């Protein structure tokens, strides 16, 4: 198969498996999505979805969030891990949204990435899922699968994002990054991986990855 044929096979298979694509993090608007994505750093979406209702019952907008103390936020979000850093980030970005953006989440990568605790991946998720702007946020699943499929060298998340944007059509990015995440969780996990169920990797996977798998 040529590289293009592998890309086409992958896209078609993902669209076949996930014609309807659920959004992994529960939210109701750009602000609650931003907070949920920030909380998901080094934590599962499932756990984040258990904690955000507790937080959003107290504050689901920046004006209510800054009425809480950093300590109060930290207590609520403690189960998602990294709570000292995340609570400061949530309080700090809420304050900036009020002071600089009329309490609204800005629709630009530049302004989002200026907010405390918001990196490029978080900004990409918000731009893509809240505002429909083409973006390709790379999480651990995407990073792993892009390497397994031979679409990137796996050296860095930034390189993986660059390669994904080069290989896949722009109009597919927003659906595709979510489809790859779901596929990675369901068929191509880091642990307990069964290649027989992982049709994409089995069909187009990097030779060294397949060889290493069969050696086990």
VMD Tcl script that draws the C-alpha trace (Angstrom):
set ca {
  {0.00 0.00 0.00}
  {1.17 3.54 -0.71}
  {1.12 6.11 2.11}
  {-1.99 7.71 0.55}
  {-3.78 4.35 0.35}
  {-2.98 3.75 4.02}
  {-4.38 7.17 4.92}
  {-7.55 6.52 2.88}
  {-7.99 3.07 4.43}
  {-7.67 4.56 7.93}
  {-10.13 7.39 7.28}
  {-12.70 5.05 5.72}
  {-12.42 2.48 8.50}
  {-12.79 5.15 11.23}
  {-15.83 6.65 9.50}
  {-17.35 3.20 9.21}
  {-16.76 2.48 12.93}
  {-17.68 5.92 14.26}
  {-20.26 7.61 12.00}
  {-21.62 9.37 15.11}
  {-18.84 10.72 17.29}
  {-19.49 11.31 20.98}
  {-17.54 14.14 22.66}
  {-15.51 12.52 25.49}
  {-15.82 15.36 28.03}
  {-19.24 16.45 29.29}
  {-19.82 20.19 28.95}
  {-22.51 22.68 27.96}
  {-20.57 25.64 26.56}
  {-17.01 26.79 25.71}
  {-16.20 27.71 29.34}
  {-17.21 24.35 30.84}
  {-15.35 22.58 28.02}
  {-12.22 24.64 28.70}
  {-12.32 23.72 32.40}
  {-13.00 20.03 31.65}
  {-10.08 19.83 29.20}
  {-7.77 21.53 31.70}
  {-8.82 18.99 34.35}
  {-8.22 16.06 31.99}
  {-4.43 16.52 31.96}
  {-2.94 13.22 33.21}
  {-6.41 12.02 34.18}
  {-9.08 9.90 32.48}
  {-12.10 11.56 30.90}
  {-14.33 9.21 32.90}
  {-13.00 10.57 36.18}
  {-13.20 14.17 34.96}
  {-16.87 13.61 34.02}
  {-17.54 12.47 37.61}
  {-15.97 15.58 39.12}
  {-17.09 18.40 36.78}
  {-20.78 18.21 37.83}
  {-19.69 18.87 41.44}
  {-17.57 21.84 40.38}
  {-20.13 23.24 37.91}
  {-22.91 22.99 40.51}
  {-20.92 25.62 42.43}
  {-19.56 27.56 39.46}
  {-20.20 27.00 35.75}
  {-19.05 30.44 34.61}
  {-16.03 32.64 35.35}
  {-18.01 35.11 37.50}
  {-19.10 32.40 39.95}
  {-15.72 30.65 39.76}
  {-13.81 33.67 41.10}
  {-16.22 33.80 44.08}
  {-14.65 30.51 45.17}
  {-11.16 30.48 46.65}
  {-8.33 28.53 45.03}
  {-8.47 26.29 48.10}
  {-12.19 25.55 47.60}
  {-11.65 24.72 43.93}
  {-8.72 22.49 44.91}
  {-10.87 20.51 47.39}
  {-13.55 19.82 44.76}
  {-11.14 18.78 42.00}
  {-8.68 16.84 44.19}
  {-9.67 13.39 42.75}
  {-8.49 14.36 39.23}
  {-4.89 14.86 40.38}
  {-2.50 17.83 40.06}
  {-5.14 19.81 41.97}
  {-2.81 22.56 43.32}
  {-1.74 23.56 39.80}
  {-5.15 23.01 38.19}
  {-7.06 24.99 40.85}
  {-4.73 27.99 40.43}
  {-5.13 27.70 36.65}
  {-8.95 27.60 36.82}
  {-9.12 30.58 39.18}
  {-6.50 32.54 37.22}
  {-8.00 31.99 33.78}
  {-11.51 32.81 35.07}
  {-10.20 36.15 36.38}
  {-8.53 36.93 33.03}
  {-11.68 35.99 31.08}
  {-13.62 38.56 33.14}
  {-10.94 41.26 32.97}
  {-9.94 40.90 29.30}
  {-12.68 39.01 27.46}
  {-16.03 40.10 28.99}
  {-16.30 36.71 30.68}
  {-16.27 34.87 27.34}
  {-13.82 32.21 26.14}
  {-11.82 33.77 23.28}
  {-12.05 32.20 19.82}
  {-8.34 32.33 19.02}
  {-5.38 30.04 19.66}
  {-3.27 33.04 20.65}
  {-5.62 34.32 23.36}
  {-6.42 30.84 24.66}
  {-2.74 29.94 25.00}
  {-2.15 33.14 27.00}
  {-4.45 31.81 29.75}
  {-2.90 30.13 32.82}
  {-2.60 26.32 32.58}
  {-3.81 26.33 28.94}
  {-1.35 24.77 26.53}
  {-1.58 24.18 22.80}
  {-3.47 20.89 23.13}
  {-6.14 22.38 25.41}
  {-6.52 25.37 23.08}
  {-6.83 23.01 20.10}
  {-9.60 20.97 21.77}
  {-11.57 24.13 22.60}
  {-11.12 25.64 19.13}
  {-12.18 22.37 17.53}
  {-15.00 21.19 19.78}
  {-16.44 24.49 21.01}
  {-15.98 26.68 17.93}
  {-15.67 24.21 15.04}
  {-12.32 25.65 13.92}
  {-10.15 22.97 12.24}
  {-7.55 21.73 14.74}
  {-5.82 18.45 15.48}
  {-5.24 18.12 19.24}
  {-2.86 15.22 19.90}
  {-3.38 13.21 23.07}
  {-1.59 10.01 24.13}
  {-3.94 7.79 22.08}
  {-3.38 9.77 18.86}
  {0.37 9.95 19.48}
  {0.52 6.16 19.99}
  {-1.67 5.27 16.99}
  {-0.02 7.67 14.55}
  {3.28 5.93 15.41}
  {1.82 2.41 15.22}
  {0.36 3.23 11.82}
  {3.67 4.59 10.52}
  {2.26 8.10 10.02}
  {4.81 9.81 12.30}
  {8.18 9.02 13.86}
  {6.77 9.48 17.37}
  {9.58 11.84 18.44}
  {7.23 14.49 19.87}
  {3.55 15.41 20.16}
  {4.24 18.54 18.10}
  {5.74 16.47 15.29}
  {2.77 14.09 15.40}
  {0.36 17.03 15.08}
  {2.33 18.43 12.14}
  {2.33 15.03 10.38}
  {-1.40 14.51 11.00}
  {-2.23 17.92 9.54}
  {-0.08 17.16 6.52}
  {-1.56 13.71 5.87}
  {-5.25 14.28 6.55}
  {-7.55 16.76 4.80}
  {-8.33 19.83 6.88}
  {-12.10 19.29 6.74}
  {-11.61 15.89 8.42}
  {-9.46 17.05 11.36}
  {-12.20 17.80 13.90}
  {-13.96 14.45 13.44}
  {-10.81 12.46 12.88}
  {-8.98 13.34 16.08}
  {-12.00 12.16 18.08}
  {-12.44 9.01 15.98}
  {-8.78 8.10 16.57}
  {-9.17 8.64 20.33}
  {-12.20 6.31 20.49}
  {-10.47 3.76 18.25}
  {-7.34 3.83 20.43}
  {-9.36 3.21 23.58}
  {-11.44 0.44 22.07}
  {-9.12 -1.41 19.69}
  {-5.54 -0.25 20.12}
  {-4.80 0.49 23.79}
  {-1.34 0.83 25.31}
  {-1.99 -2.10 27.69}
  {-3.84 -5.32 26.97}
  {-3.55 -4.74 23.24}
  {-4.99 -7.49 21.03}
  {-3.75 -6.99 17.47}
  {-6.37 -9.40 16.09}
  {-9.08 -6.88 17.04}
  {-7.04 -3.89 15.84}
  {-7.89 -4.05 12.14}
  {-6.17 -0.77 11.18}
  {-2.79 -1.57 12.76}
  {-3.00 -5.17 11.56}
  {-3.57 -3.94 7.98}
  {-1.27 -0.93 7.69}
  {0.87 -0.98 10.86}
  {4.55 -0.07 11.01}
  {6.58 -3.22 10.32}
  {8.76 -2.87 13.44}
  {5.64 -2.50 15.64}
  {4.03 -5.63 14.18}
  {7.30 -7.56 14.47}
  {7.70 -6.56 18.13}
  {4.10 -7.58 18.83}
  {4.47 -11.05 17.31}
  {7.80 -11.60 19.11}
  {6.10 -11.44 22.52}
}
mol new
graphics top color blue
foreach p $ca { graphics top sphere $p radius 0.5 }
foreach p [lrange $ca 0 end-1] q [lrange $ca 1 end] { graphics top cylinder $p $q radius 0.2 }
display resetview
